[in-house]
Amino acid sequence: MEFQKIGFIGCGNMGSALATTIQKNDRSIYLSNRTPAKAEALASKIGAQVQSNMEIATDCDLIFLGIKPQMMGDLLQEISSTLNARSTPAVLVTMAAGLTMQTIQMLAQGNAPIIRIMPNTPVAIGKGMILYCTQNVSQKATDEFCSLLSGAGRLDELPESLIDAGSAISGCGPAFVYLFLEALADGGVACGLPRAKAQAYAAQTLIGSAELVLQGEQHPGTLKDAVCSPAGTTIQGVRELERNGFRSAAMEAVIAAYDKTCALAKKE
Ligand SMILES: NC(=O)c1ccc[n+]([C@@H]2O[C@H](COP(=O)([O-])OP(=O)(O)OC[C@H]3O[C@@H](n4cnc5c(N)ncnc54)[C@H](OP(=O)(O)O)[C@@H]3O)[C@@H](O)[C@H]2O)c1
C-alpha cells in the first residue's frame, strides 16, 4: 500500500467532498485549512485529524492541494522545503484549474510526483467525473489512487494537453446543466405544473437520458429520433430549440469556458 496517510490542505467545497469520499477507504486522513474551524468541523464529521500545512507536508504520503489556483504559489512556497527534505517524496494532487503539472513542480521547487485531477461538484454524491493525468507517478500508485477515488464517480485518464478541454465539459458543465434543468422546469410551471413536480420531472429526465447514453451503444441523435414521432409533439419542441440556437449555445458555452481557462493559464 503506497498511501497510508492522506492529507488535505484546503477543506473548501472540493477538498471536503474528496476527503469525505476517501475516508470510506481504511486510511488515516489529515486535514488543514486556513480557517481552522472548517477543518475541525470536517474532521469531526468524517473521523479525521486536524494538522498544520507543515505537518501534512512532513508526514502524508498523498497530499491533496484543495486551494484556489491563485493561492498555490504562496502555499507551495510555505511547504516546499519540507516536501523536498523528505526521504520518500509525497505525491501531490492538484485540482487547480489552468495550472499545469510543470507549473506545480516549478512552484514546489522540486521534482515531486504529481497527479493533476479535474473533478466536478457531483463527486459529493459519488456521481462525479474526474479527469486525471500524472507525472513521475508509478502505475501501481496511480492504480491505488484511482481505487481510493472510485467512490467519487467515474475517473478517466487524459493527456494533460486535453485536461482543460475536458474540464470545460465536466468541470463547468454542472452549471450549464442546471440552467437547462431550471429552464425545463420553468416551461412546466408555465404550463401549470407545481414547481416541485416540474423540477423533479426535469431532473429525473436528465438522469435517465444521460444513463441511456452511458449504458447503451446508441448515438444521442438516434435516441432523440426515437422520441420524435412523425407529426408529433416532441419534434415541435425540437424545432423551437433549433430555431433558438440551442445546440450552438451549448457548444459556445463549452468553447468560452475553455478559452477563459487558456487565457488564465497564459497570465500565470
Ligand atoms: N468547485 C468546483 O466545482 C471545482 C471543480 C474543479 C476544480 N476545482 C478546484 O478545486 C480547488 C478548490 O476549489 P473550491 O471550490 O473547493 O474552493 P474553496 O471552497 O474556496 O476552498 C478553498 C479552501 O482552501 C483554503 N485555503 C486557502 N489558502 C490556504 C492555505 N494557504 N492553507 C490551507 N488552506 C487554505 C480556504 O480556507 P478558508 O476557509 O480560510 O477560505 C478554503 O477552505 C480550486 O483549485 C479549484 O480550481 C473546483
The ligand as a MOL file (V3000), in Angstrom:
LIG
                    3D

  0  0  0     0  0            999 V3000
M  V30 BEGIN CTAB
M  V30 COUNTS 48 52 0 0 0
M  V30 BEGIN ATOM
M  V30 1 N -15.6900 23.7660 -7.0920 0
M  V30 2 C -15.5770 23.1420 -8.2690 0
M  V30 3 O -16.5550 22.8260 -8.9750 0
M  V30 4 C -14.2130 22.7450 -8.7710 0
M  V30 5 C -14.1180 21.9210 -9.9090 0
M  V30 6 C -12.8520 21.5430 -10.3530 0
M  V30 7 C -11.7210 22.0150 -9.6960 0
M  V30 8 N -11.8450 22.8460 -8.6200 0 CHG=1
M  V30 9 C -10.6170 23.3250 -7.9810 0
M  V30 10 O -10.6170 22.9410 -6.6320 0
M  V30 11 C -9.8330 23.8760 -5.8750 0
M  V30 12 C -10.6310 24.2800 -4.6480 0
M  V30 13 O -11.8430 24.8740 -5.0900 0
M  V30 14 P -13.0780 25.0300 -4.0960 0
M  V30 15 O -14.2590 25.3170 -4.9340 0
M  V30 16 O -13.0990 23.8830 -3.1370 0 CHG=-1
M  V30 17 O -12.6110 26.3640 -3.3130 0
M  V30 18 P -12.9990 26.8480 -1.8280 0
M  V30 19 O -14.3330 26.3060 -1.4510 0
M  V30 20 O -12.7620 28.3210 -1.8200 0
M  V30 21 O -11.9010 26.1370 -0.9110 0
M  V30 22 C -10.5740 26.5480 -0.8180 0
M  V30 23 C -10.1300 26.2780 0.6110 0
M  V30 24 O -8.7230 26.4650 0.6920 0
M  V30 25 C -8.4590 27.0630 1.9680 0
M  V30 26 N -7.1260 27.7020 1.8930 0
M  V30 27 C -6.7570 28.7610 1.1800 0
M  V30 28 N -5.4450 29.0130 1.3440 0
M  V30 29 C -4.9860 28.0710 2.2040 0
M  V30 30 C -3.7280 27.7850 2.7690 0
M  V30 31 N -2.6330 28.5120 2.4720 0
M  V30 32 N -3.6210 26.7190 3.5860 0
M  V30 33 C -4.6960 25.9570 3.8940 0
M  V30 34 N -5.9210 26.1780 3.3960 0
M  V30 35 C -6.0690 27.2160 2.5530 0
M  V30 36 C -9.5970 28.0370 2.1510 0
M  V30 37 O -9.7060 28.3790 3.5150 0
M  V30 38 P -10.7140 29.4900 4.0990 0
M  V30 39 O -11.7530 28.6860 4.8160 0
M  V30 40 O -9.9050 30.3240 5.0110 0
M  V30 41 O -11.2660 30.2710 2.9250 0
M  V30 42 C -10.7810 27.2340 1.6230 0
M  V30 43 O -11.4200 26.4660 2.6230 0
M  V30 44 C -9.5340 25.0580 -6.8190 0
M  V30 45 O -8.2040 24.9670 -7.2530 0
M  V30 46 C -10.4850 24.8570 -7.9710 0
M  V30 47 O -9.9240 25.3270 -9.1970 0
M  V30 48 C -13.0670 23.2020 -8.1280 0
M  V30 END ATOM
M  V30 BEGIN BOND
M  V30 1 1 1 2
M  V30 2 2 2 3
M  V30 3 1 2 4
M  V30 4 1 4 5
M  V30 5 2 4 48
M  V30 6 2 5 6
M  V30 7 1 6 7
M  V30 8 2 7 8
M  V30 9 1 8 9
M  V30 10 1 8 48
M  V30 11 1 9 10
M  V30 12 1 9 46
M  V30 13 1 10 11
M  V30 14 1 11 12
M  V30 15 1 11 44
M  V30 16 1 12 13
M  V30 17 1 13 14
M  V30 18 2 14 15
M  V30 19 1 14 16
M  V30 20 1 14 17
M  V30 21 1 17 18
M  V30 22 2 18 19
M  V30 23 1 18 20
M  V30 24 1 18 21
M  V30 25 1 21 22
M  V30 26 1 22 23
M  V30 27 1 23 24
M  V30 28 1 23 42
M  V30 29 1 24 25
M  V30 30 1 25 26
M  V30 31 1 25 36
M  V30 32 1 26 27
M  V30 33 1 26 35
M  V30 34 2 27 28
M  V30 35 1 28 29
M  V30 36 1 29 30
M  V30 37 2 29 35
M  V30 38 1 30 31
M  V30 39 2 30 32
M  V30 40 1 32 33
M  V30 41 2 33 34
M  V30 42 1 34 35
M  V30 43 1 36 37
M  V30 44 1 36 42
M  V30 45 1 37 38
M  V30 46 2 38 39
M  V30 47 1 38 40
M  V30 48 1 38 41
M  V30 49 1 42 43
M  V30 50 1 44 45
M  V30 51 1 44 46
M  V30 52 1 46 47
M  V30 END BOND
M  V30 END CTAB
M  END
